[in-house]
Amino acid sequence: REIALQRLYVKIVEARREQHESEQAAKRRSLVGSGDRSGKVRTYNFPQNRVTDHRLEGDNKNSSLQTVMEGALEPIIEALQMAENAEKMKEGAMG
């Protein structure tokens, strides 16, 4: 009986360790990205006077190139923060 409990304890500890390692690996992969060109963040389109941030959606996706070049990144940063907060709330509600 004692040997069986020890084996069960070892299995539980091992399962928790593996789960923790897989969570850490998934987190690391999500932070690093793929490294290919599809991971681009922004496109600066000079002929159309537009900056497109590919992490955003909808009306917040495009900004005036002139405004961005003058250093006014606040609208983009605020939109990114709102999108990140919404994603965190969505993840929190799911699990």
C-alpha positions in Angstrom: 0.0 0.0 0.0 2.8 2.4 0.9 4.7 1.6 -2.3 1.5 2.2 -4.3 1.0 5.6 -2.7 4.6 6.6 -3.4 4.2 5.6 -7.1 0.9 7.6 -7.3 2.6 10.6 -5.7 5.5 10.4 -8.3 3.0 10.2 -11.2 1.1 13.2 -9.9 4.3 15.3 -9.5 5.5 14.2 -12.9 2.2 15.1 -14.5 2.2 18.6 -12.9 5.8 19.2 -14.0 5.0 18.2 -17.6 1.9 20.5 -17.6 4.0 23.4 -16.2 6.7 22.8 -18.9 4.1 22.7 -21.7 2.5 25.9 -20.5 5.9 27.6 -20.3 6.8 26.4 -23.8 3.5 27.7 -25.2 4.0 31.1 -23.5 7.5 31.3 -24.9 6.3 30.4 -28.4 3.6 33.1 -28.3 6.1 35.7 -27.2 8.8 34.8 -29.7 6.6 34.5 -32.8 7.6 32.7 -36.0 10.3 35.1 -37.2 9.0 35.1 -40.8 7.9 38.1 -42.8 4.2 37.5 -42.0 5.0 38.6 -38.4 5.3 42.2 -39.5 3.9 44.8 -37.2 3.4 47.9 -39.3 3.5 49.0 -42.9 4.5 52.5 -43.8 2.7 53.4 -47.1 4.2 56.7 -48.3 2.2 57.1 -51.6 -1.1 56.8 -49.7 0.1 58.7 -46.6 -1.0 55.8 -44.4 0.5 53.6 -41.6 -1.2 50.2 -41.1 -0.7 48.4 -37.8 -1.4 44.8 -38.6 -2.0 43.9 -34.9 -5.2 46.0 -34.9 -8.5 45.6 -36.6 -11.2 47.9 -37.9 -10.9 51.7 -37.9 -7.9 51.7 -35.6 -5.8 49.8 -38.0 -4.8 52.8 -40.2 -3.3 56.0 -39.1 -2.0 59.1 -40.9 1.6 58.7 -41.9 2.4 62.4 -41.3 1.0 62.2 -37.8 3.0 59.1 -37.0 6.2 60.5 -38.5 5.7 63.6 -36.2 5.8 61.3 -33.2 2.1 61.1 -32.3 1.9 57.3 -31.6 -0.6 57.7 -28.7 -3.7 56.7 -30.8 -1.9 53.5 -31.9 -0.6 52.7 -28.4 -4.0 53.3 -26.8 -5.7 51.1 -29.4 -3.1 48.3 -28.8 -3.6 48.5 -25.1 -7.4 48.3 -25.5 -7.1 45.3 -27.8 -4.7 43.6 -25.3 -7.0 44.3 -22.4 -10.0 42.9 -24.3 -8.0 39.8 -25.1 -7.0 39.3 -21.5 -10.6 39.7 -20.4 -11.7 37.2 -23.0 -9.1 34.7 -21.8 -10.1 35.3 -18.2 -13.7 34.6 -19.0 -12.9 31.4 -20.9 -10.7 29.8 -18.3 
